[in-house]
Structures are given as C-alpha cells and as structure tokens.
Amino acid sequence: MPYSYELDEDEEKKTAKAYGKEINMSPKKANEVCYAVRGMKVDKALAYLEQVVKKKAFVPFRRYNKKVGHRAGGVPGRYPVKAAKKIIELIKNAKANAVHKGLNDEKLKIEHITAYKSTTWQRGKPKGKMKTHNIDLTNVEVILREC
C-alpha cells in the first residue's frame, strides 16, 4: 500500500505502520481527529480518544469548523465518536505491529497520521425530501516511531 510519508531503510527499522482502507466514517471528522493526536505518545493518544468516545474531552475542529459550537477555552470542537473508535482500532493495530517488530511499546510516538477520502457509495433514494443518500469511505494511515 503506498503511503504518503516516505521513509529511508534506516528509519524503517524504528517505525511501525498500519493502514485502514475504505473505513466507513466521515473523512472530515477523521481528519480533525488525526490532527488532534498527531505527535502524541501512543498511550496518551489512546487515553485521549477514549475520553472523546465517552464525551469527556472534545476534538478541536481547526479546518472544518463552520457552524461548530465553541467549547471550554473558546475553541470550536465536537465529539466525533465514530471516527475516534475507528482510529483507536487502527492505532492499536500499529502498536501491535511495533511490538511484533521488536520495538518498545512505551516509547512509541505517532510520527504520521492522516485521513483522506476514498470512495463514495451511492445509496437508494430515501423517503422524504432528501434527494440522494451517499456514504463516504475514508483511508487512514498511521506511522509510529520509537523515540
């Protein structure tokens, strides 16, 4: 699978990857969740995303924040539960890959994480005034580095 982040052979030994292809979640919300956890330690990121799922912590929306309410601290944010759950699974998968590779799981840091739109499913016409119903699929890639 082609990643958008290039690594040398020496860097490959200290990194672990995971790739989620065509995940059923919003690419915009997934992008905001990825931006929030990028650069964090893996355990801290997983704890933060668990808090987002429980709606105890919010994800600040930096790009897709039109008509988004402000949270404590004057920052627009939301609780993207579905995207957070899927990204938790992917980070755990990358962590397991790192352990299998022989890396120390306590020193792992999220080096690169991104989400982008994959394909759109055209669904049947629902009842009511809505004309079409589309389902967006998202690709997510995660690279962890031992620091």
MARSERO-787607 format. One record per residue (C-alpha): x, y, z; residue number from 1. Coordinates in nm, 4 decimals. Each point is the difference from the previous one (the first is absolute). Example, Ala and Ser with C-alpha at 12.3 -4.5 7.8 and 13.67 -1.06 7.14 Angstrom:
BEGIN
{baba {1.2300,-0.4500,0.7800},1}
{baba {0.1370,0.3440,-0.0660},2}
//
This chain:
BEGIN
{baba {0.0000,0.0000,0.0000},1}
{baba {0.1531,0.3346,-0.0949},2}
{baba {0.0413,0.2372,0.2929},3}
{baba {0.0204,0.3742,-0.0411},4}
{baba {0.2928,0.0094,0.2438},5}
{baba {0.3395,-0.1124,-0.1284},6}
{baba {0.2444,-0.1912,0.2224},7}
{baba {0.3635,-0.1010,-0.0462},8}
{baba {0.1219,-0.3532,0.0674},9}
{baba {0.1524,0.1072,0.3339},10}
{baba {-0.3240,0.1689,0.1042},11}
{baba {-0.2020,-0.3119,-0.0951},12}
{baba {0.1647,-0.1926,0.2843},13}
{baba {-0.1263,0.2459,0.2644},14}
{baba {-0.3535,0.0420,-0.1368},15}
{baba {-0.3203,-0.2003,-0.0184},16}
{baba {-0.2892,0.0600,-0.2401},17}
{baba {-0.3705,-0.0670,-0.0277},18}
{baba {-0.2384,0.0838,-0.2823},19}
{baba {-0.3788,0.0080,0.0174},20}
{baba {-0.1575,-0.0231,-0.3431},21}
{baba {-0.3566,0.1083,-0.0784},22}
{baba {-0.1154,0.0461,0.3592},23}
{baba {-0.3615,0.1080,0.0344},24}
{baba {0.0408,0.3421,0.1672},25}
{baba {0.0008,0.3649,-0.0940},26}
{baba {0.3322,0.1093,-0.1537},27}
{baba {-0.0358,0.3504,0.1435},28}
{baba {-0.0509,-0.1180,0.3561},29}
{baba {0.2734,-0.2608,-0.0374},30}
{baba {0.2376,0.2695,-0.1231},31}
{baba {-0.0700,0.2126,0.3082},32}
{baba {0.0539,-0.2965,0.2332},33}
{baba {0.3287,-0.0806,-0.1741},34}
{baba {0.1146,0.3596,0.0328},35}
{baba {-0.0803,-0.0071,0.3742},36}
{baba {0.2084,-0.3119,0.0758},37}
{baba {0.2916,0.0600,-0.2380},38}
{baba {0.3283,0.0207,0.1907},39}
{baba {-0.1367,-0.1538,0.3230},40}
{baba {0.1367,-0.3035,0.1791},41}
{baba {-0.2108,-0.3051,-0.0837},42}
{baba {-0.1283,-0.0657,0.3526},43}
{baba {-0.0938,0.3660,0.0473},44}
{baba {-0.1784,0.0081,-0.3376},45}
{baba {-0.1992,-0.3156,0.0806},46}
{baba {-0.1027,0.1408,0.3387},47}
{baba {-0.1033,0.3290,-0.1632},48}
{baba {-0.2082,-0.1754,-0.2661},49}
{baba {-0.1694,-0.2148,0.2657},50}
{baba {-0.0998,0.3257,0.1724},51}
{baba {-0.1388,0.1281,-0.3313},52}
{baba {-0.2102,-0.3171,-0.0363},53}
{baba {-0.1380,0.0564,0.3519},54}
{baba {-0.0584,0.3693,-0.0887},55}
{baba {0.2228,0.1202,0.2840},56}
{baba {0.2512,0.1678,-0.2336},57}
{baba {-0.0636,0.1696,-0.3339},58}
{baba {0.1899,0.0082,-0.3271},59}
{baba {0.0831,0.3548,-0.1086},60}
{baba {-0.1219,0.0605,-0.3555},61}
{baba {0.2558,0.2157,-0.1777},62}
{baba {-0.0914,-0.0292,-0.3647},63}
{baba {-0.3562,-0.1275,-0.0292},64}
{baba {-0.1509,0.2253,0.2667},65}
{baba {-0.2824,0.1836,-0.1733},66}
{baba {-0.3020,0.0203,0.2347},67}
{baba {0.1836,-0.1983,0.2690},68}
{baba {-0.0648,0.1015,0.3595},69}
{baba {0.2832,0.1165,0.2235},70}
{baba {0.1188,-0.2050,0.2974},71}
{baba {0.1862,0.0965,0.3149},72}
{baba {0.2908,0.2248,-0.0890},73}
{baba {-0.1779,0.1644,-0.2932},74}
{baba {0.0956,-0.2679,-0.2532},75}
{baba {-0.2506,-0.1475,-0.2469},76}
{baba {-0.0261,-0.3732,0.0563},77}
{baba {-0.2144,-0.3112,-0.0115},78}
{baba {-0.0115,-0.3606,0.1185},79}
{baba {0.0540,-0.2179,-0.3124},80}
{baba {-0.0655,-0.3334,0.1745},81}
{baba {-0.0129,-0.2229,-0.3079},82}
{baba {0.3240,0.1362,-0.1468},83}
{baba {0.1731,-0.0214,0.3390},84}
{baba {-0.0983,-0.3675,0.0427},85}
{baba {0.1302,-0.0940,-0.3451},86}
{baba {0.3276,0.1883,0.0494},87}
{baba {0.0484,-0.1648,0.3415},88}
{baba {-0.0187,-0.3388,-0.1737},89}
{baba {0.2545,0.1087,-0.2595},90}
{baba {0.2463,0.1395,0.2564},91}
{baba {-0.0268,-0.3230,0.2011},92}
{baba {0.0716,-0.1940,-0.3198},93}
{baba {0.3114,0.2103,-0.0687},94}
{baba {0.1108,-0.0476,0.3628},95}
{baba {-0.0355,-0.3781,-0.0359},96}
{baba {0.2057,0.0158,-0.3196},97}
{baba {0.2697,0.1904,0.1904},98}
{baba {0.0062,-0.2589,0.2795},99}
{baba {0.0263,-0.2782,-0.2573},100}
{baba {0.2888,0.1851,-0.1624},101}
{baba {0.1825,0.0140,0.3347},102}
{baba {-0.0484,0.3700,0.0829},103}
{baba {-0.0616,0.1283,0.3542},104}
{baba {-0.3729,0.0766,0.0205},105}
{baba {0.0433,0.2544,0.2829},106}
{baba {0.2236,0.2247,-0.2117},107}
{baba {-0.2207,0.0098,-0.3105},108}
{baba {-0.1065,0.3349,-0.1411},109}
{baba {-0.2453,0.0745,-0.2811},110}
{baba {0.2345,0.1273,-0.2695},111}
{baba {-0.2555,0.0235,-0.2804},112}
{baba {-0.3756,-0.0447,-0.0119},113}
{baba {-0.2314,0.1202,-0.2714},114}
{baba {-0.3464,-0.0647,-0.1368},115}
{baba {-0.1273,0.0644,-0.3489},116}
{baba {-0.3095,-0.0758,-0.2024},117}
{baba {-0.0113,-0.3331,-0.1786},118}
{baba {-0.3231,-0.0721,-0.1860},119}
{baba {-0.3664,0.0883,0.0294},120}
{baba {-0.2822,-0.2538,-0.0110},121}
{baba {-0.3164,0.1128,-0.1735},122}
{baba {-0.2906,-0.1249,0.2049},123}
{baba {-0.3658,-0.0367,-0.0906},124}
{baba {-0.2337,0.2935,0.0229},125}
{baba {-0.1335,0.0327,0.3547},126}
{baba {-0.3516,0.1052,0.0897},127}
{baba {-0.0669,0.3671,0.0474},128}
{baba {0.1534,0.3089,-0.1532},129}
{baba {0.3596,-0.1207,-0.0118},130}
{baba {0.1034,-0.0580,-0.3624},131}
{baba {0.2970,-0.2342,0.0436},132}
{baba {0.1723,-0.1784,0.2809},133}
{baba {0.3751,-0.0530,-0.0343},134}
{baba {0.2403,-0.1846,0.2290},135}
{baba {0.3565,0.1330,0.0107},136}
{baba {0.2871,-0.2426,0.0538},137}
{baba {0.3334,0.1067,0.1432},138}
{baba {0.3598,-0.1228,-0.0196},139}
{baba {0.2154,0.0515,0.3096},140}
{baba {0.3732,-0.0594,0.0302},141}
{baba {0.1992,-0.0103,0.3233},142}
{baba {0.3772,-0.0089,0.0495},143}
{baba {0.1432,-0.0429,0.3504},144}
{baba {0.3623,0.0713,0.0890},145}
{baba {0.2018,-0.1143,0.2983},146}
{baba {0.1606,0.3013,0.1657},147}
//
